[in-house]
Amino acid sequence: MTEHGRPTGDAFVAVTDGYAREDGAQAMARLLDSGVRPDAVFCYNDLVAIGAMRTVTERGLRIPEDVAVVGFDDIEDGRYCTTTLTTVAPHKRAIARAATDALLERLSEGPGARSRPGGSSRASPSSPGRALWENPEDRSHRTQVGGGPGTDVPGDLVEER
């Protein structure tokens, strides 16, 4: 942000007490009341984003022309907002797979074993846990986003709609 001449800092962060629409609405109100007028807001879940969107529109601002709002979850409610919510759709199956692989790896290391820094969190294809997420009936495949060289996020943990 700084490289592009955009201001940064705590003034651009609105902390919420919860995860609901009301929390997002209140956080967005605090942000706007502080005099900050963001170009875009990224919320950690879609419910908070929907609440933020309500405050933005109540203040007479337009989404996305004045303030872009992005959520994270891809819940169905986001598709039914007056302005459809832009959201990141986490690839829940891949996240579950990565968590299961990490757990299986840790369990296979025995009691008292510690994770190795930079160690793999993926089980081999022969892992007994693999059957938990492979489902030939599931035909929901989406374009992979995120991850890539130089990131800490495996690319298959997030998908887009």
NORFEN-V548544 format. One record per residue. N is the residue number from 1. RES is the residue in one letter. NEAR is the number of other C-alpha atoms within 8 Angstrom. Layout:
n=<N & N>
res=<RES & RES>
near=<NEAR & NEAR>
This chain:
n=<1 & 2 & 3 & 4 & 5 & 6 & 7 & 8 & 9 & 10 & 11 & 12 & 13 & 14 & 15 & 16 & 17 & 18 & 19 & 20 & 21 & 22 & 23 & 24 & 25 & 26 & 27 & 28 & 29 & 30 & 31 & 32 & 33 & 34 & 35 & 36 & 37 & 38 & 39 & 40 & 41 & 42 & 43 & 44 & 45 & 46 & 47 & 48 & 49 & 50 & 51 & 52 & 53 & 54 & 55 & 56 & 57 & 58 & 59 & 60 & 61 & 62 & 63 & 64 & 65 & 66 & 67 & 68 & 69 & 70 & 71 & 72 & 73 & 74 & 75 & 76 & 77 & 78 & 79 & 80 & 81 & 82 & 83 & 84 & 85 & 86 & 87 & 88 & 89 & 90 & 91 & 92 & 93 & 94 & 95 & 96 & 97 & 98 & 99 & 100 & 101 & 102 & 103 & 104 & 105 & 106 & 107 & 108 & 109 & 110 & 111 & 112 & 113 & 114 & 115 & 116 & 117 & 118 & 119 & 120 & 121 & 122 & 123 & 124 & 125 & 126 & 127 & 128 & 129 & 130 & 131 & 132 & 133 & 134 & 135 & 136 & 137 & 138 & 139 & 140 & 141 & 142 & 143 & 144 & 145 & 146 & 147 & 148 & 149 & 150 & 151 & 152 & 153 & 154 & 155 & 156 & 157 & 158 & 159 & 160 & 161>
res=<M & T & E & H & G & R & P & T & G & D & A & F & V & A & V & T & D & G & Y & A & R & E & D & G & A & Q & A & M & A & R & L & L & D & S & G & V & R & P & D & A & V & F & C & Y & N & D & L & V & A & I & G & A & M & R & T & V & T & E & R & G & L & R & I & P & E & D & V & A & V & V & G & F & D & D & I & E & D & G & R & Y & C & T & T & T & L & T & T & V & A & P & H & K & R & A & I & A & R & A & A & T & D & A & L & L & E & R & L & S & E & G & P & G & A & R & S & R & P & G & G & S & S & R & A & S & P & S & S & P & G & R & A & L & W & E & N & P & E & D & R & S & H & R & T & Q & V & G & G & G & P & G & T & D & V & P & G & D & L & V & E & E & R>
near=<7 & 7 & 5 & 5 & 6 & 7 & 6 & 8 & 6 & 5 & 9 & 9 & 7 & 9 & 5 & 9 & 5 & 5 & 10 & 9 & 12 & 8 & 13 & 17 & 15 & 12 & 12 & 13 & 10 & 9 & 14 & 9 & 7 & 7 & 6 & 9 & 6 & 7 & 7 & 8 & 9 & 8 & 12 & 8 & 10 & 16 & 11 & 17 & 17 & 15 & 16 & 16 & 11 & 9 & 12 & 13 & 10 & 7 & 6 & 6 & 9 & 9 & 12 & 7 & 6 & 8 & 13 & 10 & 15 & 14 & 18 & 12 & 10 & 11 & 7 & 6 & 6 & 13 & 8 & 8 & 9 & 4 & 6 & 8 & 13 & 8 & 11 & 12 & 11 & 12 & 10 & 8 & 7 & 10 & 10 & 9 & 10 & 10 & 9 & 9 & 12 & 12 & 8 & 10 & 11 & 11 & 8 & 6 & 7 & 7 & 5 & 4 & 7 & 5 & 6 & 5 & 4 & 4 & 6 & 6 & 9 & 8 & 11 & 5 & 5 & 6 & 7 & 5 & 9 & 10 & 7 & 5 & 9 & 6 & 6 & 5 & 4 & 5 & 5 & 4 & 4 & 7 & 7 & 9 & 9 & 11 & 11 & 8 & 4 & 4 & 7 & 5 & 8 & 9 & 10 & 11 & 13 & 14 & 14 & 10 & 5>
